[in-house]
Amino acid sequence: MAKVILDNLCKEYPLGRGQVKRAVDEVSLSIGDREFVVFVGPSGSGKSTILRMIAGLEDASCGTIAIDGRQVNRVPPKKRGIAMVFQNAALYPHRTVYENMTFGLEYQKCSKERMDQLVHEAARSLGIENVLHLKPNALTRGQLQCAAVGRAIVHKPKVFLFDEPLSNLDASMRVGMRTEISKLHARLSATMIYVTHDQVEAMTMGDRIAVMNEGKLMQVADPLTIYNHPENMFVGGFIGSPPMNFIHGTVEPDSGSLYFIEKNTLGIPIRLRLPEILAGKAAARLGKPLVLGIRCEDVSDLLVIANPHPDYIVEARLEVSEPLGSLTFLYLDTGGHSLIARAVGAVRYEINTDLKVYFNLDKAHLFDAKTERILK
C-alpha cells in the first residue's frame, strides 16, 4: 500500500469580479501506509474536495499531493494507483455485477482466469458471490454499495478513497456496511481515506479523524483523543452526540478558590468551584470571557451521586426527557443556558419539574470565548 502526504493543499473557485472562494485552505496532513483516516465535518467544509484532489478529479490551486513517495499533481487519475467509491454506487445498469467488477480490468488486458479469481475473492469477502449474475436493478442498496466496493478492490489500488458511501443507506444498513468496511481494512491492510459528515462513522471506523470546518483542518487525532480532548469549541460541539455543553461566563476568586460563574441575567447563575487543574489554566484569565465545556455524561442526576459536594451542584428545569433504553437524555434549562445531561437506564422523569444535577468538572474543559481554543 502507500503513504499519502498533503502539503499546504488548497482549492479556490472563482466567484467573478476577481473574487475567489477558498474551499480548502492550506491543509497539510501525512497519512501513513495502511492507515484508515476519516475526514469529517459539516457540508461545505472541504472534505470531499480534498478527496477529489487526491483522486485527480479536481486540480489543486496550490500545494502538493504525494502518493507512495511520488508527487501526483500532474498525474492523471488512472495512473495514481487509487480506487474511489462514491456516494452513489454508479454501476452500469446494463451489465451484471460480475461485468461491472471486471470492466476496468478488461482495459488492463487482464486474463479471464485472473479476472475471475480477483472478482470471486472480492465478492467472497463482501458476501455478494450469490448476486454476481444479477444486474444492479435487482440488488438492494447495501448490495449495490458492496458491488461498488468490490469493483474498487479488484484493481488492487495503493489507496482506497470513500466519498460518503453510506449516506444513501438506511440506519441498519449503515451499521452493517461500516462494520464490513472496517473488516475489509483489516483484511487488506490497505491505506484508506474516508469522507463523511456522520461523526458516529468517524468515531467507529477511523484510526485517526481529521475534523474539517470552512476549508480548514481543525484537529487530527485518534477518535478518543478527539472526543476527550478537543482542541477548540468546534471540535467539541461537532464530535459527540449529543454535542458538548457550552456555558459562557468568567472565572472569579472567592475564599482561596476559583469559581466559574455563568454569564446569566436570568434566574440564578451557575456557580462552580474549579478543580486544581482547571483553576491552574484559568488563573491568568480572571474576569475574562471564558466558556466551560462539558459532555452530557459528566452532568448527572444528583440522586445517583454519593456524597456530592455542593460546589458542583446545579438546579435546572427539565424541559424534555428522551429515554433510549440503556440511557436517558435530559434537556434542562438553567434560566440562562440550556444543558443536556445523561441518566443511566430508562428512567422516567416529570417534565417541567426542577432537577438537581452534578457536574464532574474533572472531565470539563475551559475555552477562550474569543478564539474558541482550549486553555492549556
C-alpha positions as CSV (number, residue, x, y, z in Angstrom):
1,M,0.0,0.0,0.0
2,A,1.1,3.6,0.2
3,K,1.7,6.7,2.3
4,V,-0.3,9.9,1.2
5,I,1.1,13.3,2.0
6,L,-0.8,16.6,1.6
7,D,1.4,19.7,1.8
8,N,-0.3,23.1,2.1
9,L,-3.1,21.9,-0.2
10,C,-5.7,24.5,-1.2
11,K,-8.5,24.8,-3.7
12,E,-10.0,28.1,-4.9
13,Y,-13.2,28.6,-7.0
14,P,-13.7,31.9,-8.9
15,L,-16.8,33.9,-7.9
16,G,-16.4,36.6,-10.5
17,R,-15.1,40.2,-10.4
18,G,-11.7,39.0,-9.2
19,Q,-13.1,37.2,-6.1
20,V,-12.5,33.6,-5.2
21,K,-13.9,31.2,-2.6
22,R,-11.2,29.1,-0.9
23,A,-12.9,25.7,-0.3
24,V,-9.7,24.1,1.1
25,D,-7.3,26.3,3.0
26,E,-3.7,25.1,3.2
27,V,-4.3,21.7,4.6
28,S,-1.2,19.6,5.5
29,L,-1.5,16.0,6.6
30,S,0.5,12.9,6.4
31,I,-1.5,9.6,6.1
32,G,0.5,6.6,7.0
33,D,0.9,3.4,5.0
34,R,-2.1,1.1,5.7
35,E,-3.8,3.8,7.9
36,F,-7.5,4.4,7.9
37,V,-8.1,8.2,8.1
38,V,-11.6,9.7,8.2
39,F,-12.3,13.3,7.1
40,V,-15.4,14.5,8.9
41,G,-17.2,17.9,9.0
42,P,-20.4,19.7,8.0
43,S,-21.5,20.2,4.4
44,G,-19.2,22.6,2.6
45,S,-16.2,22.1,5.0
46,G,-13.9,21.0,2.1
47,K,-13.6,17.3,2.9
48,S,-14.9,15.9,-0.4
49,T,-12.9,18.4,-2.3
50,I,-9.7,17.1,-0.7
51,L,-10.7,13.6,-1.7
52,R,-11.4,14.6,-5.2
53,M,-8.0,16.4,-5.4
54,I,-6.3,13.2,-4.2
55,A,-8.1,11.2,-6.8
56,G,-7.2,13.7,-9.6
57,L,-10.8,14.7,-10.3
58,E,-10.0,18.3,-9.1
59,D,-6.8,20.3,-9.7
60,A,-5.2,21.8,-6.6
61,S,-4.9,25.5,-6.7
62,C,-1.8,25.3,-4.5
63,G,0.2,22.8,-2.5
64,T,1.2,19.2,-3.4
65,I,-0.1,15.7,-3.2
66,A,2.2,12.7,-2.9
67,I,1.2,9.1,-3.1
68,D,3.8,6.4,-2.4
69,G,6.6,8.9,-2.5
70,R,5.6,10.4,-5.9
71,Q,4.1,13.8,-6.4
72,V,0.9,13.3,-8.4
73,N,-0.5,16.8,-9.0
74,R,0.1,16.4,-12.8
75,V,-0.6,12.7,-12.9
76,P,-3.9,11.6,-14.5
77,P,-6.3,9.7,-12.2
78,K,-5.9,6.3,-13.8
79,K,-2.1,6.4,-13.1
80,R,-2.3,7.4,-9.4
81,G,-2.9,3.9,-8.1
82,I,-6.1,4.9,-6.4
83,A,-9.7,3.4,-6.4
84,M,-12.7,5.5,-5.4
85,V,-16.1,4.6,-4.1
86,F,-18.8,7.3,-4.4
87,Q,-21.9,8.1,-2.6
88,N,-23.9,6.6,-5.4
89,A,-22.8,3.1,-6.5
90,A,-22.6,4.3,-10.2
91,L,-22.8,0.8,-11.6
92,Y,-23.5,0.3,-15.3
93,P,-27.2,-0.7,-15.4
94,H,-27.0,-3.0,-18.4
95,R,-24.1,-5.0,-17.0
96,T,-24.2,-7.7,-14.3
97,V,-22.3,-7.2,-11.0
98,Y,-19.6,-9.5,-12.4
99,E,-19.3,-7.5,-15.6
100,N,-19.2,-4.2,-13.6
101,M,-16.4,-5.5,-11.4
102,T,-14.3,-6.7,-14.4
103,F,-15.0,-3.6,-16.6
104,G,-11.7,-1.8,-15.7
105,L,-9.7,-5.0,-15.7
106,E,-10.6,-5.6,-19.4
107,Y,-8.8,-2.4,-20.4
108,Q,-5.7,-3.5,-18.4
109,K,-5.6,-6.7,-20.6
110,C,-6.0,-8.9,-17.6
111,S,-6.5,-12.6,-18.4
112,K,-10.0,-14.1,-18.0
113,E,-8.7,-16.5,-15.3
114,R,-7.1,-13.7,-13.3
115,M,-10.2,-11.5,-13.6
116,D,-12.4,-14.4,-12.4
117,Q,-10.0,-15.0,-9.4
118,L,-10.0,-11.3,-8.4
119,V,-13.8,-10.9,-8.7
120,H,-14.6,-14.0,-6.7
121,E,-12.1,-13.1,-4.0
122,A,-13.6,-9.7,-3.6
123,A,-17.2,-10.9,-3.8
124,R,-16.5,-13.6,-1.2
125,S,-15.0,-11.0,1.2
126,L,-18.1,-8.8,0.8
127,G,-20.7,-11.6,0.9
128,I,-22.0,-10.9,-2.7
129,E,-21.0,-14.0,-4.6
130,N,-24.6,-15.1,-4.9
131,V,-25.5,-11.9,-6.8
132,L,-22.7,-11.7,-9.3
133,H,-25.0,-12.8,-12.1
134,L,-27.6,-10.1,-11.3
135,K,-27.9,-6.6,-12.8
136,P,-28.0,-3.5,-10.5
137,N,-31.7,-3.0,-10.6
138,A,-32.2,-6.4,-8.9
139,L,-29.9,-5.5,-5.9
140,T,-30.6,-3.9,-2.5
141,R,-28.9,-0.7,-1.7
142,G,-26.5,-2.5,0.5
143,Q,-25.6,-5.0,-2.2
144,L,-25.1,-2.1,-4.7
145,Q,-22.6,-0.4,-2.4
146,C,-20.8,-3.8,-1.8
147,A,-20.6,-4.2,-5.5
148,A,-19.1,-0.7,-5.9
149,V,-16.5,-1.5,-3.1
150,G,-15.8,-4.9,-4.9
151,R,-15.1,-3.1,-8.1
152,A,-12.5,-1.0,-6.3
153,I,-10.9,-4.0,-4.6
154,V,-10.2,-5.9,-7.8
155,H,-7.9,-3.2,-9.0
156,K,-5.5,-3.7,-6.0
157,P,-5.0,0.0,-5.6
158,K,-2.4,1.7,-3.5
159,V,-5.1,3.9,-1.8
160,F,-8.8,3.4,-1.4
161,L,-10.9,6.6,-1.4
162,F,-14.5,6.6,0.0
163,D,-16.8,9.6,-0.6
164,E,-19.7,9.3,1.9
165,P,-20.5,5.7,0.6
166,L,-23.2,5.0,3.2
167,S,-25.2,8.2,3.2
168,N,-27.9,6.7,1.0
169,L,-28.5,3.6,3.2
170,D,-31.0,3.3,6.0
171,A,-29.8,3.1,9.6
172,S,-29.5,-0.7,9.9
173,M,-27.7,-1.0,6.6
174,R,-25.2,1.8,7.6
175,V,-24.2,-0.1,10.7
176,G,-23.7,-3.3,8.8
177,M,-21.8,-1.7,6.0
178,R,-19.4,0.4,8.2
179,T,-18.6,-2.9,10.0
180,E,-17.8,-4.6,6.7
181,I,-15.6,-1.7,5.5
182,S,-13.7,-1.8,8.8
183,K,-13.3,-5.6,8.4
184,L,-12.1,-5.1,4.9
185,H,-9.5,-2.6,6.0
186,A,-8.2,-5.2,8.5
187,R,-8.1,-7.9,5.8
188,L,-6.5,-5.9,3.1
189,S,-4.1,-3.9,5.3
190,A,-4.9,-1.1,2.9
191,T,-4.4,2.7,3.1
192,M,-8.0,4.1,3.2
193,I,-9.2,7.7,3.2
194,Y,-12.9,8.0,4.1
195,V,-15.1,11.1,3.9
196,T,-18.3,11.5,5.9
197,H,-20.5,14.1,7.7
198,D,-21.5,11.5,10.2
199,Q,-19.4,11.7,13.4
200,V,-20.6,8.2,14.5
201,E,-19.0,6.7,11.4
202,A,-15.8,8.7,12.0
203,M,-15.6,7.6,15.7
204,T,-16.2,3.9,14.9
205,M,-14.1,3.5,11.7
206,G,-11.0,5.7,11.7
207,D,-7.5,5.1,13.1
208,R,-7.4,8.9,13.1
209,I,-10.0,11.5,12.5
210,A,-9.4,14.8,10.6
211,V,-12.1,17.3,11.6
212,M,-12.7,20.0,8.9
213,N,-14.6,23.3,9.0
214,E,-14.8,26.0,6.4
215,G,-11.9,24.5,4.5
216,K,-9.5,24.4,7.5
217,L,-8.2,21.4,9.4
218,M,-9.5,21.8,13.0
219,Q,-7.8,18.8,14.6
220,V,-6.3,15.5,13.7
221,A,-6.0,12.7,16.3
222,D,-7.3,9.2,17.2
223,P,-11.1,9.1,18.0
224,L,-10.8,9.1,21.8
225,T,-8.4,12.0,21.8
226,I,-10.7,13.9,19.6
227,Y,-13.7,13.2,21.9
228,N,-12.0,13.7,25.2
229,H,-9.5,16.4,24.4
230,P,-11.0,18.7,21.7
231,E,-8.6,21.5,20.6
232,N,-11.4,24.0,20.1
233,M,-15.1,24.5,20.6
234,F,-16.0,23.5,17.0
235,V,-14.5,20.0,17.5
236,G,-16.1,19.7,21.0
237,G,-19.5,20.6,19.6
238,F,-19.3,18.7,16.3
239,I,-17.9,15.4,17.7
240,G,-20.3,13.7,20.1
241,S,-24.0,13.0,20.2
242,P,-25.5,15.0,21.8
243,P,-22.8,17.7,21.4
244,M,-20.8,19.1,24.3
245,N,-22.5,21.6,26.6
246,F,-21.0,25.1,26.5
247,I,-21.6,27.6,29.3
248,H,-20.4,31.2,28.9
249,G,-19.0,33.0,31.9
250,T,-16.0,34.2,33.8
251,V,-13.7,32.9,36.5
252,E,-13.6,34.8,39.8
253,P,-11.7,34.2,43.1
254,D,-13.5,33.5,46.3
255,S,-12.2,32.3,49.7
256,G,-9.0,31.0,48.3
257,S,-10.6,29.1,45.4
258,L,-11.5,29.9,41.8
259,Y,-15.1,29.7,40.7
260,F,-16.6,29.6,37.2
261,I,-19.7,31.9,37.2
262,E,-22.2,31.7,34.4
263,K,-22.9,34.9,32.4
264,N,-26.6,35.0,33.1
265,T,-29.1,37.8,33.6
266,L,-32.0,35.5,34.2
267,G,-32.6,33.4,37.3
268,I,-29.7,32.2,39.5
269,P,-26.4,31.8,37.5
270,I,-24.4,28.6,37.6
271,R,-21.5,28.8,40.1
272,L,-19.0,26.0,40.1
273,R,-15.7,25.7,42.0
274,L,-12.9,24.8,39.6
275,P,-10.7,21.7,40.5
276,E,-7.0,22.3,40.7
277,I,-6.1,21.5,37.1
278,L,-8.8,23.8,35.6
279,A,-8.0,26.5,38.2
280,G,-4.4,26.5,37.1
281,K,-5.3,27.0,33.5
282,A,-7.7,29.8,34.3
283,A,-5.5,31.7,36.9
284,A,-4.2,34.1,34.3
285,R,-7.7,34.8,32.8
286,L,-9.6,36.1,35.8
287,G,-12.6,38.2,34.8
288,K,-12.1,37.5,31.1
289,P,-14.8,35.8,29.0
290,L,-14.4,32.1,29.0
291,V,-16.5,29.1,28.1
292,L,-16.9,25.9,30.2
293,G,-17.3,22.8,28.0
294,I,-18.6,19.5,29.5
295,R,-20.0,16.3,28.0
296,C,-23.6,15.3,28.8
297,E,-22.3,12.1,30.5
298,D,-20.5,14.2,33.0
299,V,-23.7,16.0,34.1
300,S,-25.6,13.5,36.2
301,D,-28.8,13.3,38.2
302,L,-27.8,14.1,41.8
303,L,-29.7,11.1,43.1
304,V,-27.0,8.7,41.7
305,I,-24.0,10.6,43.1
306,A,-22.6,9.5,46.5
307,N,-21.6,12.4,48.9
308,P,-21.9,15.2,46.3
309,H,-20.1,18.4,47.0
310,P,-22.4,21.5,47.0
311,D,-20.0,23.5,44.8
312,Y,-20.7,21.1,41.9
313,I,-24.5,21.1,42.0
314,V,-26.8,23.0,39.7
315,E,-30.6,23.2,39.8
316,A,-32.4,23.4,36.4
317,R,-35.8,22.9,35.0
318,L,-36.4,19.7,32.9
319,E,-37.8,20.5,29.5
320,V,-37.5,17.3,27.6
321,S,-36.7,13.7,28.5
322,E,-35.5,11.2,25.9
323,P,-35.5,7.6,27.1
324,L,-33.4,5.4,24.8
325,G,-33.4,2.1,26.7
326,S,-29.9,1.8,28.2
327,L,-29.8,5.6,28.9
328,T,-31.9,8.7,29.0
329,F,-31.0,12.2,27.8
330,L,-32.3,15.1,29.9
331,Y,-32.7,18.5,28.3
332,L,-32.5,21.2,31.0
333,D,-32.9,25.0,31.3
334,T,-31.0,26.9,33.9
335,G,-32.7,30.2,33.1
336,G,-29.7,31.4,31.2
337,H,-28.4,28.3,29.4
338,S,-29.7,25.0,28.0
339,L,-27.9,21.9,29.3
340,I,-28.0,18.2,28.3
341,A,-27.5,15.6,31.0
342,R,-27.4,11.8,30.8
343,A,-29.0,9.3,33.1
344,V,-28.3,5.6,33.1
345,G,-31.2,3.4,32.2
346,A,-34.7,4.1,31.1
347,V,-35.7,6.4,34.0
348,R,-39.0,8.3,34.0
349,Y,-38.8,12.0,34.8
350,E,-41.6,14.5,35.2
351,I,-41.4,17.3,32.6
352,N,-41.3,20.9,33.8
353,T,-40.0,20.0,37.2
354,D,-36.8,21.2,38.9
355,L,-33.9,18.8,38.9
356,K,-30.6,18.9,40.6
357,V,-27.6,17.7,38.6
358,Y,-24.0,17.2,39.5
359,F,-21.1,18.4,37.3
360,N,-18.0,16.2,37.1
361,L,-15.6,19.1,36.5
362,D,-12.6,16.7,36.4
363,K,-13.8,16.0,32.8
364,A,-14.6,19.6,31.9
365,H,-12.6,22.0,29.7
366,L,-12.2,25.8,29.5
367,F,-12.1,27.6,26.2
368,D,-11.2,31.2,25.3
369,A,-14.5,32.9,24.4
370,K,-12.9,34.9,21.6
371,T,-10.6,32.4,19.9
372,E,-12.7,29.4,20.9
373,R,-9.4,27.5,21.6
374,I,-9.0,25.3,24.6
375,L,-6.9,26.7,27.5
376,K,-3.7,24.7,28.1
